[in-house]
């Protein structure tokens, strides 16, 4: 998205999306084009304010930094809990070599994802700051066999959901995303003028 003097890049947008309320994120797919445009303008304004604050050397207060640290620690604690992957578990159960620890951690992550797919656990996204650090410092690759297996697993779950019923013709019911729309969706016609139908 371009504006006078700059542009909002995809990587900047992704950082903002990661910081937004999850309910707002869930309402975006059902938003209209006009709502999406207004949403992007609001994000661009925030990005401009952030850049101006950075240029002016505006820094966080000690209270702000304390809140950031508390939120960071709380997020990491939640992630280690849902994955059942704590430093103590790595130390006591994963073995002594780096490869043994990687294998142990991978098994815990795969177990968590399987529980999410079977709706036995709630999905908790990896925080953006941690995801970026892992991509930068970790040794990773996209495994085509894994992608195929994930697609096959998705088809299996879809078939199970269809057989379980829930909608007309056995199709699963569609439920609206929780939370309000990203912006005001009320119709506000101009006084004295009618709104032409589309």
MODELLER restraints for C-alpha pairs under 7 A, 6 or more apart:
rsr = mdl.restraints
at = mdl.atoms
rsr.add(forms.Gaussian(group=physical.xy_distance, feature=features.Distance(at['CA:1:A'], at['CA:7:A']), mean=5.48, stdev=0.5))
rsr.add(forms.Gaussian(group=physical.xy_distance, feature=features.Distance(at['CA:1:A'], at['CA:8:A']), mean=5.04, stdev=0.5))
rsr.add(forms.Gaussian(group=physical.xy_distance, feature=features.Distance(at['CA:1:A'], at['CA:9:A']), mean=6.80, stdev=0.5))
rsr.add(forms.Gaussian(group=physical.xy_distance, feature=features.Distance(at['CA:2:A'], at['CA:8:A']), mean=6.22, stdev=0.5))
rsr.add(forms.Gaussian(group=physical.xy_distance, feature=features.Distance(at['CA:8:A'], at['CA:44:A']), mean=6.06, stdev=0.5))
rsr.add(forms.Gaussian(group=physical.xy_distance, feature=features.Distance(at['CA:15:A'], at['CA:128:A']), mean=6.90, stdev=0.5))
rsr.add(forms.Gaussian(group=physical.xy_distance, feature=features.Distance(at['CA:18:A'], at['CA:128:A']), mean=6.09, stdev=0.5))
rsr.add(forms.Gaussian(group=physical.xy_distance, feature=features.Distance(at['CA:23:A'], at['CA:178:A']), mean=6.15, stdev=0.5))
rsr.add(forms.Gaussian(group=physical.xy_distance, feature=features.Distance(at['CA:23:A'], at['CA:179:A']), mean=4.93, stdev=0.5))
rsr.add(forms.Gaussian(group=physical.xy_distance, feature=features.Distance(at['CA:24:A'], at['CA:179:A']), mean=6.64, stdev=0.5))
rsr.add(forms.Gaussian(group=physical.xy_distance, feature=features.Distance(at['CA:24:A'], at['CA:180:A']), mean=6.81, stdev=0.5))
rsr.add(forms.Gaussian(group=physical.xy_distance, feature=features.Distance(at['CA:24:A'], at['CA:181:A']), mean=6.58, stdev=0.5))
rsr.add(forms.Gaussian(group=physical.xy_distance, feature=features.Distance(at['CA:24:A'], at['CA:182:A']), mean=5.49, stdev=0.5))
rsr.add(forms.Gaussian(group=physical.xy_distance, feature=features.Distance(at['CA:26:A'], at['CA:177:A']), mean=5.77, stdev=0.5))
rsr.add(forms.Gaussian(group=physical.xy_distance, feature=features.Distance(at['CA:27:A'], at['CA:177:A']), mean=6.08, stdev=0.5))
rsr.add(forms.Gaussian(group=physical.xy_distance, feature=features.Distance(at['CA:27:A'], at['CA:179:A']), mean=6.87, stdev=0.5))
rsr.add(forms.Gaussian(group=physical.xy_distance, feature=features.Distance(at['CA:27:A'], at['CA:180:A']), mean=6.75, stdev=0.5))
rsr.add(forms.Gaussian(group=physical.xy_distance, feature=features.Distance(at['CA:27:A'], at['CA:181:A']), mean=5.19, stdev=0.5))
rsr.add(forms.Gaussian(group=physical.xy_distance, feature=features.Distance(at['CA:27:A'], at['CA:182:A']), mean=6.29, stdev=0.5))
rsr.add(forms.Gaussian(group=physical.xy_distance, feature=features.Distance(at['CA:28:A'], at['CA:182:A']), mean=6.39, stdev=0.5))
rsr.add(forms.Gaussian(group=physical.xy_distance, feature=features.Distance(at['CA:31:A'], at['CA:181:A']), mean=6.90, stdev=0.5))
rsr.add(forms.Gaussian(group=physical.xy_distance, feature=features.Distance(at['CA:35:A'], at['CA:183:A']), mean=6.35, stdev=0.5))
rsr.add(forms.Gaussian(group=physical.xy_distance, feature=features.Distance(at['CA:80:A'], at['CA:86:A']), mean=5.46, stdev=0.5))
rsr.add(forms.Gaussian(group=physical.xy_distance, feature=features.Distance(at['CA:83:A'], at['CA:108:A']), mean=6.25, stdev=0.5))
rsr.add(forms.Gaussian(group=physical.xy_distance, feature=features.Distance(at['CA:83:A'], at['CA:109:A']), mean=6.08, stdev=0.5))
rsr.add(forms.Gaussian(group=physical.xy_distance, feature=features.Distance(at['CA:83:A'], at['CA:112:A']), mean=5.88, stdev=0.5))
rsr.add(forms.Gaussian(group=physical.xy_distance, feature=features.Distance(at['CA:84:A'], at['CA:108:A']), mean=6.84, stdev=0.5))
rsr.add(forms.Gaussian(group=physical.xy_distance, feature=features.Distance(at['CA:85:A'], at['CA:105:A']), mean=6.81, stdev=0.5))
rsr.add(forms.Gaussian(group=physical.xy_distance, feature=features.Distance(at['CA:85:A'], at['CA:108:A']), mean=6.70, stdev=0.5))
rsr.add(forms.Gaussian(group=physical.xy_distance, feature=features.Distance(at['CA:90:A'], at['CA:101:A']), mean=6.30, stdev=0.5))
rsr.add(forms.Gaussian(group=physical.xy_distance, feature=features.Distance(at['CA:94:A'], at['CA:100:A']), mean=5.80, stdev=0.5))
rsr.add(forms.Gaussian(group=physical.xy_distance, feature=features.Distance(at['CA:94:A'], at['CA:101:A']), mean=4.85, stdev=0.5))
rsr.add(forms.Gaussian(group=physical.xy_distance, feature=features.Distance(at['CA:94:A'], at['CA:104:A']), mean=5.47, stdev=0.5))
rsr.add(forms.Gaussian(group=physical.xy_distance, feature=features.Distance(at['CA:95:A'], at['CA:101:A']), mean=6.31, stdev=0.5))
rsr.add(forms.Gaussian(group=physical.xy_distance, feature=features.Distance(at['CA:115:A'], at['CA:121:A']), mean=5.33, stdev=0.5))
rsr.add(forms.Gaussian(group=physical.xy_distance, feature=features.Distance(at['CA:116:A'], at['CA:122:A']), mean=5.92, stdev=0.5))
rsr.add(forms.Gaussian(group=physical.xy_distance, feature=features.Distance(at['CA:116:A'], at['CA:123:A']), mean=5.97, stdev=0.5))
rsr.add(forms.Gaussian(group=physical.xy_distance, feature=features.Distance(at['CA:161:A'], at['CA:172:A']), mean=6.41, stdev=0.5))
rsr.add(forms.Gaussian(group=physical.xy_distance, feature=features.Distance(at['CA:162:A'], at['CA:170:A']), mean=5.60, stdev=0.5))
rsr.add(forms.Gaussian(group=physical.xy_distance, feature=features.Distance(at['CA:162:A'], at['CA:171:A']), mean=5.29, stdev=0.5))
rsr.add(forms.Gaussian(group=physical.xy_distance, feature=features.Distance(at['CA:162:A'], at['CA:172:A']), mean=5.82, stdev=0.5))
rsr.add(forms.Gaussian(group=physical.xy_distance, feature=features.Distance(at['CA:163:A'], at['CA:170:A']), mean=6.59, stdev=0.5))
rsr.add(forms.Gaussian(group=physical.xy_distance, feature=features.Distance(at['CA:165:A'], at['CA:171:A']), mean=6.00, stdev=0.5))
rsr.add(forms.Gaussian(group=physical.xy_distance, feature=features.Distance(at['CA:165:A'], at['CA:172:A']), mean=5.89, stdev=0.5))
rsr.add(forms.Gaussian(group=physical.xy_distance, feature=features.Distance(at['CA:166:A'], at['CA:172:A']), mean=4.77, stdev=0.5))
rsr.add(forms.Gaussian(group=physical.xy_distance, feature=features.Distance(at['CA:166:A'], at['CA:173:A']), mean=5.37, stdev=0.5))
rsr.add(forms.Gaussian(group=physical.xy_distance, feature=features.Distance(at['CA:167:A'], at['CA:173:A']), mean=4.85, stdev=0.5))
rsr.add(forms.Gaussian(group=physical.xy_distance, feature=features.Distance(at['CA:189:A'], at['CA:195:A']), mean=6.18, stdev=0.5))
